[in-house]
Amino acid sequence: MAVYSLGGTIAMTTDPTTGGVVPALSAHELLAAVPALETSGISLQVRDFRRLPGASLSFQDLTELSGAIKAELDAGGVEGVVVTQGTDTIEETAFLLDLHHDREQPIIVTGAMRNPTLAGPDGPANLHAAVIAAADPGLRNGGCLVVLGDEIHTARSVRKSHTTSPAAFASPSAGPIGRIAEGRVRMTTALPHRSHPLAEAVRAARVGLYTVTLGDDGALLDLWDGNCDGLVVAAFGVGHVPECLVEGLGKLAAHIPVVLASRIGNGPVLTATYGFPGSEKDLLARGLIGAGDLSPYQARLLLHGLIAQGADRASILEAFATATD
């Protein structure tokens, strides 16, 4: 079993200068806080990969992590991988890793909501559960999964739903696919269907995220023109925007891929129900690409990966259609 530590709350301790907590604990120190792992019979190979807050992880960090994991799995002798990191970006990290992961061994991402200086830190329990999950043969070919609070979530469905609660992670549209109890995995539903992995990046890409708000006049939308290779629009409800944004979005969609997602993050963008200017039907007819039930953050990651690998518009349309089936 390979354990990669990226930092985050699970690895934080108090900075004597600022009085706040910062990523400081090594991967070995994290494992030392989980004595049950010593008697689990699972051999652990520890990789102290980064010591960053989740908010500071970059595409480069995660690209290098994905490459390191592939090399480790190809070398053999590893049943699964655990990644520990800050919960701010766990749902994005998991989705991004899943987009590129094509090996049968599972990648389990975990973290903590309570840092080790607080009463009842959840990091050790989450790390223990993640290792149990990564070692379970029933999760092979499951791609990248998220384990927190003894629940197993798919990268596609998991959302961080609270800022401080230890039970912050949920899958609103589907629920967890399994749970950890008495030291073993108990599945409640089948493993997720997996799409073909994305190819490696061949170019740099910048993909913006524009969130539509009440009274939006579209002035800020103009700032994206010429400054991004693609754009995701987090629209109202099932895919609606104010009428005054329609012309600008159509103009952008004529020369870069523009993906229409819902800012709600739970439920699909529709395709053919509403017909007023700024409705989903109107925007798709103007060349926007539907995100289906992908969240705006997931849609941005998928679009970024597609543009970075050099995909043309037809390939992008196909990839989103496949990802949202």
Order of alpha helices (4+ residues) and beta strands (2+ residues): beta-beta-beta-alpha-beta-alpha-beta-alpha-beta-alpha-beta-beta-beta-beta-beta-beta-beta-beta-alpha-beta-alpha-beta-alpha-alpha
